[in-house]
Amino acid sequence: MLSRRDWFGVTLGAGASLALSPRLLKALETQARALQPGALLKRAIPSTGEMLPVIGLGSSATFSTVARSEDVTALRDVLRTMVERGASVFDTAPSYGASEQVAGTIVNELGIADKVFWATKVNAVRRGGGGTANPADSRAQIDSSFGKIRKEKIDLIQVHNLADVPTQLGILTELKQAGRIRYTGVTTTSESAYGRLAEYMRNEPMDFIGIDYAVDNRGVEEVILPLAMERKIGVLVYAPFGRTSLFRRAAGVDVPEWAKEYDINSWAQFFLKFLVSHPAVTAVTPATSKPTNMIDNIGGGIGRLPDEAARARMASFVDALPAAGRR
């Protein structure tokens, strides 16, 4: 199990190879000293040292489905719960239905807009357009996000699905320099695109990547996560509960007793702590439309973190579970 001092060591990552800046080192040290039992862990954004809670909220699928039903009570409760429990990262995109607009309305009505770290995306590449984006269309989509979110400055905008990165990341870089957005990045949730992602990480300026990562989907551990640490790029994790539903695979199986050594009390916390314990991960954004699930998810960022031996044990345990739908 990890003490606060041990956690500081893990958060620094794989030794001196990270070559952390003095500002980032100081931010991490301050966080390690300030960490209290029961508090949601935070990680530093590598490019600035700003601290972010390690558990956030995604809005793909579940959030947009509820928004379409016009019953936003649950979404209001989820966002309120997120902020009250110390989380802040809210991941969305123009393609997630009414997610941006509904969430923007809710947080402004609740008076918590300034407590949310907004992470949205841009992808204005049209079907049949040869994979290129019209810059005017990209700027219009970004302006639309500003209107829906209702903020003068958005925390993070990423190029969705690596869509015409040269054009759209260039626009985001301009907006960052102009002070309209704070951070830029790119995303993909396709293993076949990891090679292109790595090239952009090596050659383009960015603060974040958004990628798929789960205890049963560990491909990014080979190149992408080490490269993120090397290049000092933050990592937002998508699809943390697996491609084929880790919950279905674990149905009827008890969380192993040894997992409690790491303050793991549910399968959600098991799956999330595996991710949070990787030093490259900045925040994990599981999607939910239920406040009770939001509370459970936040538990995945509280308390002791698995060490390398425990992470290997967790992966082996999950690998031995039946495939989804098979018993």
Secondary structure as a PSIPRED ss2 file (coil, helix, strand):
# PSIPRED VFORMAT (PSIPRED V4.0)

   1 M C   1.000  0.000  0.000
   2 L C   1.000  0.000  0.000
   3 S C   1.000  0.000  0.000
   4 R H   0.000  1.000  0.000
   5 R H   0.000  1.000  0.000
   6 D H   0.000  1.000  0.000
   7 W H   0.000  1.000  0.000
   8 F H   0.000  1.000  0.000
   9 G H   0.000  1.000  0.000
  10 V H   0.000  1.000  0.000
  11 T H   0.000  1.000  0.000
  12 L H   0.000  1.000  0.000
  13 G C   1.000  0.000  0.000
  14 A C   1.000  0.000  0.000
  15 G H   0.000  1.000  0.000
  16 A H   0.000  1.000  0.000
  17 S H   0.000  1.000  0.000
  18 L H   0.000  1.000  0.000
  19 A C   1.000  0.000  0.000
  20 L C   1.000  0.000  0.000
  21 S C   1.000  0.000  0.000
  22 P H   0.000  1.000  0.000
  23 R H   0.000  1.000  0.000
  24 L H   0.000  1.000  0.000
  25 L H   0.000  1.000  0.000
  26 K H   0.000  1.000  0.000
  27 A H   0.000  1.000  0.000
  28 L H   0.000  1.000  0.000
  29 E H   0.000  1.000  0.000
  30 T H   0.000  1.000  0.000
  31 Q H   0.000  1.000  0.000
  32 A H   0.000  1.000  0.000
  33 R H   0.000  1.000  0.000
  34 A H   0.000  1.000  0.000
  35 L C   1.000  0.000  0.000
  36 Q C   1.000  0.000  0.000
  37 P C   1.000  0.000  0.000
  38 G C   1.000  0.000  0.000
  39 A C   1.000  0.000  0.000
  40 L E   0.000  0.000  1.000
  41 L C   1.000  0.000  0.000
  42 K E   0.000  0.000  1.000
  43 R E   0.000  0.000  1.000
  44 A E   0.000  0.000  1.000
  45 I C   1.000  0.000  0.000
  46 P C   1.000  0.000  0.000
  47 S C   1.000  0.000  0.000
  48 T C   1.000  0.000  0.000
  49 G C   1.000  0.000  0.000
  50 E C   1.000  0.000  0.000
  51 M E   0.000  0.000  1.000
  52 L E   0.000  0.000  1.000
  53 P E   0.000  0.000  1.000
  54 V C   1.000  0.000  0.000
  55 I E   0.000  0.000  1.000
  56 G C   1.000  0.000  0.000
  57 L E   0.000  0.000  1.000
  58 G E   0.000  0.000  1.000
  59 S C   1.000  0.000  0.000
  60 S C   1.000  0.000  0.000
  61 A C   1.000  0.000  0.000
  62 T H   0.000  1.000  0.000
  63 F H   0.000  1.000  0.000
  64 S H   0.000  1.000  0.000
  65 T H   0.000  1.000  0.000
  66 V H   0.000  1.000  0.000
  67 A H   0.000  1.000  0.000
  68 R H   0.000  1.000  0.000
  69 S C   1.000  0.000  0.000
  70 E C   1.000  0.000  0.000
  71 D C   1.000  0.000  0.000
  72 V C   1.000  0.000  0.000
  73 T H   0.000  1.000  0.000
  74 A H   0.000  1.000  0.000
  75 L H   0.000  1.000  0.000
  76 R H   0.000  1.000  0.000
  77 D H   0.000  1.000  0.000
  78 V H   0.000  1.000  0.000
  79 L H   0.000  1.000  0.000
  80 R H   0.000  1.000  0.000
  81 T H   0.000  1.000  0.000
  82 M H   0.000  1.000  0.000
  83 V H   0.000  1.000  0.000
  84 E H   0.000  1.000  0.000
  85 R C   1.000  0.000  0.000
  86 G C   1.000  0.000  0.000
  87 A C   1.000  0.000  0.000
  88 S C   1.000  0.000  0.000
  89 V E   0.000  0.000  1.000
  90 F E   0.000  0.000  1.000
  91 D E   0.000  0.000  1.000
  92 T C   1.000  0.000  0.000
  93 A C   1.000  0.000  0.000
  94 P C   1.000  0.000  0.000
  95 S C   1.000  0.000  0.000
  96 Y C   1.000  0.000  0.000
  97 G C   1.000  0.000  0.000
  98 A C   1.000  0.000  0.000
  99 S H   0.000  1.000  0.000
 100 E H   0.000  1.000  0.000
 101 Q H   0.000  1.000  0.000
 102 V H   0.000  1.000  0.000
 103 A H   0.000  1.000  0.000
 104 G H   0.000  1.000  0.000
 105 T H   0.000  1.000  0.000
 106 I H   0.000  1.000  0.000
 107 V H   0.000  1.000  0.000
 108 N H   0.000  1.000  0.000
 109 E H   0.000  1.000  0.000
 110 L H   0.000  1.000  0.000
 111 G C   1.000  0.000  0.000
 112 I C   1.000  0.000  0.000
 113 A H   0.000  1.000  0.000
 114 D H   0.000  1.000  0.000
 115 K H   0.000  1.000  0.000
 116 V C   1.000  0.000  0.000
 117 F E   0.000  0.000  1.000
 118 W E   0.000  0.000  1.000
 119 A E   0.000  0.000  1.000
 120 T E   0.000  0.000  1.000
 121 K E   0.000  0.000  1.000
 122 V E   0.000  0.000  1.000
 123 N C   1.000  0.000  0.000
 124 A C   1.000  0.000  0.000
 125 V E   0.000  0.000  1.000
 126 R C   1.000  0.000  0.000
 127 R C   1.000  0.000  0.000
 128 G C   1.000  0.000  0.000
 129 G C   1.000  0.000  0.000
 130 G C   1.000  0.000  0.000
 131 G C   1.000  0.000  0.000
 132 T C   1.000  0.000  0.000
 133 A E   0.000  0.000  1.000
 134 N C   1.000  0.000  0.000
 135 P H   0.000  1.000  0.000
 136 A H   0.000  1.000  0.000
 137 D H   0.000  1.000  0.000
 138 S H   0.000  1.000  0.000
 139 R H   0.000  1.000  0.000
 140 A H   0.000  1.000  0.000
 141 Q H   0.000  1.000  0.000
 142 I H   0.000  1.000  0.000
 143 D H   0.000  1.000  0.000
 144 S H   0.000  1.000  0.000
 145 S H   0.000  1.000  0.000
 146 F H   0.000  1.000  0.000
 147 G H   0.000  1.000  0.000
 148 K H   0.000  1.000  0.000
 149 I H   0.000  1.000  0.000
 150 R C   1.000  0.000  0.000
 151 K C   1.000  0.000  0.000
 152 E C   1.000  0.000  0.000
 153 K C   1.000  0.000  0.000
 154 I E   0.000  0.000  1.000
 155 D E   0.000  0.000  1.000
 156 L E   0.000  0.000  1.000
 157 I E   0.000  0.000  1.000
 158 Q E   0.000  0.000  1.000
 159 V E   0.000  0.000  1.000
 160 H H   0.000  1.000  0.000
 161 N H   0.000  1.000  0.000
 162 L H   0.000  1.000  0.000
 163 A C   1.000  0.000  0.000
 164 D C   1.000  0.000  0.000
 165 V H   0.000  1.000  0.000
 166 P H   0.000  1.000  0.000
 167 T H   0.000  1.000  0.000
 168 Q H   0.000  1.000  0.000
 169 L H   0.000  1.000  0.000
 170 G H   0.000  1.000  0.000
 171 I H   0.000  1.000  0.000
 172 L H   0.000  1.000  0.000
 173 T H   0.000  1.000  0.000
 174 E H   0.000  1.000  0.000
 175 L H   0.000  1.000  0.000
 176 K H   0.000  1.000  0.000
 177 Q H   0.000  1.000  0.000
 178 A C   1.000  0.000  0.000
 179 G C   1.000  0.000  0.000
 180 R C   1.000  0.000  0.000
 181 I E   0.000  0.000  1.000
 182 R E   0.000  0.000  1.000
 183 Y E   0.000  0.000  1.000
 184 T E   0.000  0.000  1.000
 185 G E   0.000  0.000  1.000
 186 V E   0.000  0.000  1.000
 187 T E   0.000  0.000  1.000
 188 T E   0.000  0.000  1.000
 189 T C   1.000  0.000  0.000
 190 S C   1.000  0.000  0.000
 191 E H   0.000  1.000  0.000
 192 S H   0.000  1.000  0.000
 193 A H   0.000  1.000  0.000
 194 Y H   0.000  1.000  0.000
 195 G H   0.000  1.000  0.000
 196 R H   0.000  1.000  0.000
 197 L H   0.000  1.000  0.000
 198 A H   0.000  1.000  0.000
 199 E H   0.000  1.000  0.000
 200 Y H   0.000  1.000  0.000
 201 M H   0.000  1.000  0.000
 202 R H   0.000  1.000  0.000
 203 N H   0.000  1.000  0.000
 204 E C   1.000  0.000  0.000
 205 P C   1.000  0.000  0.000
 206 M C   1.000  0.000  0.000
 207 D C   1.000  0.000  0.000
 208 F E   0.000  0.000  1.000
 209 I E   0.000  0.000  1.000
 210 G E   0.000  0.000  1.000
 211 I E   0.000  0.000  1.000
 212 D E   0.000  0.000  1.000
 213 Y C   1.000  0.000  0.000
 214 A E   0.000  0.000  1.000
 215 V C   1.000  0.000  0.000
 216 D C   1.000  0.000  0.000
 217 N E   0.000  0.000  1.000
 218 R C   1.000  0.000  0.000
 219 G H   0.000  1.000  0.000
 220 V H   0.000  1.000  0.000
 221 E H   0.000  1.000  0.000
 222 E C   1.000  0.000  0.000
 223 V C   1.000  0.000  0.000
 224 I H   0.000  1.000  0.000
 225 L H   0.000  1.000  0.000
 226 P H   0.000  1.000  0.000
 227 L H   0.000  1.000  0.000
 228 A H   0.000  1.000  0.000
 229 M H   0.000  1.000  0.000
 230 E H   0.000  1.000  0.000
 231 R H   0.000  1.000  0.000
 232 K C   1.000  0.000  0.000
 233 I C   1.000  0.000  0.000
 234 G E   0.000  0.000  1.000
 235 V E   0.000  0.000  1.000
 236 L E   0.000  0.000  1.000
 237 V E   0.000  0.000  1.000
 238 Y E   0.000  0.000  1.000
 239 A C   1.000  0.000  0.000
 240 P C   1.000  0.000  0.000
 241 F C   1.000  0.000  0.000
 242 G C   1.000  0.000  0.000
 243 R C   1.000  0.000  0.000
 244 T C   1.000  0.000  0.000
 245 S C   1.000  0.000  0.000
 246 L H   0.000  1.000  0.000
 247 F H   0.000  1.000  0.000
 248 R H   0.000  1.000  0.000
 249 R H   0.000  1.000  0.000
 250 A H   0.000  1.000  0.000
 251 A C   1.000  0.000  0.000
 252 G C   1.000  0.000  0.000
 253 V C   1.000  0.000  0.000
 254 D C   1.000  0.000  0.000
 255 V C   1.000  0.000  0.000
 256 P C   1.000  0.000  0.000
 257 E H   0.000  1.000  0.000
 258 W H   0.000  1.000  0.000
 259 A H   0.000  1.000  0.000
 260 K H   0.000  1.000  0.000
 261 E H   0.000  1.000  0.000
 262 Y H   0.000  1.000  0.000
 263 D C   1.000  0.000  0.000
 264 I C   1.000  0.000  0.000
 265 N C   1.000  0.000  0.000
 266 S C   1.000  0.000  0.000
 267 W H   0.000  1.000  0.000
 268 A H   0.000  1.000  0.000
 269 Q H   0.000  1.000  0.000
 270 F H   0.000  1.000  0.000
 271 F H   0.000  1.000  0.000
 272 L H   0.000  1.000  0.000
 273 K H   0.000  1.000  0.000
 274 F H   0.000  1.000  0.000
 275 L H   0.000  1.000  0.000
 276 V H   0.000  1.000  0.000
 277 S C   1.000  0.000  0.000
 278 H C   1.000  0.000  0.000
 279 P C   1.000  0.000  0.000
 280 A C   1.000  0.000  0.000
 281 V C   1.000  0.000  0.000
 282 T C   1.000  0.000  0.000
 283 A E   0.000  0.000  1.000
 284 V E   0.000  0.000  1.000
 285 T C   1.000  0.000  0.000
 286 P C   1.000  0.000  0.000
 287 A E   0.000  0.000  1.000
 288 T C   1.000  0.000  0.000
 289 S C   1.000  0.000  0.000
 290 K C   1.000  0.000  0.000
 291 P H   0.000  1.000  0.000
 292 T H   0.000  1.000  0.000
 293 N H   0.000  1.000  0.000
 294 M H   0.000  1.000  0.000
 295 I H   0.000  1.000  0.000
 296 D H   0.000  1.000  0.000
 297 N H   0.000  1.000  0.000
 298 I H   0.000  1.000  0.000
 299 G H   0.000  1.000  0.000
 300 G H   0.000  1.000  0.000
 301 G H   0.000  1.000  0.000
 302 I E   0.000  0.000  1.000
 303 G C   1.000  0.000  0.000
 304 R C   1.000  0.000  0.000
 305 L C   1.000  0.000  0.000
 306 P C   1.000  0.000  0.000
 307 D C   1.000  0.000  0.000
 308 E H   0.000  1.000  0.000
 309 A H   0.000  1.000  0.000
 310 A H   0.000  1.000  0.000
 311 R H   0.000  1.000  0.000
 312 A H   0.000  1.000  0.000
 313 R H   0.000  1.000  0.000
 314 M H   0.000  1.000  0.000
 315 A H   0.000  1.000  0.000
 316 S H   0.000  1.000  0.000
 317 F H   0.000  1.000  0.000
 318 V H   0.000  1.000  0.000
 319 D H   0.000  1.000  0.000
 320 A C   1.000  0.000  0.000
 321 L C   1.000  0.000  0.000
 322 P C   1.000  0.000  0.000
 323 A C   1.000  0.000  0.000
 324 A C   1.000  0.000  0.000
 325 G C   1.000  0.000  0.000
 326 R C   1.000  0.000  0.000
 327 R C   1.000  0.000  0.000
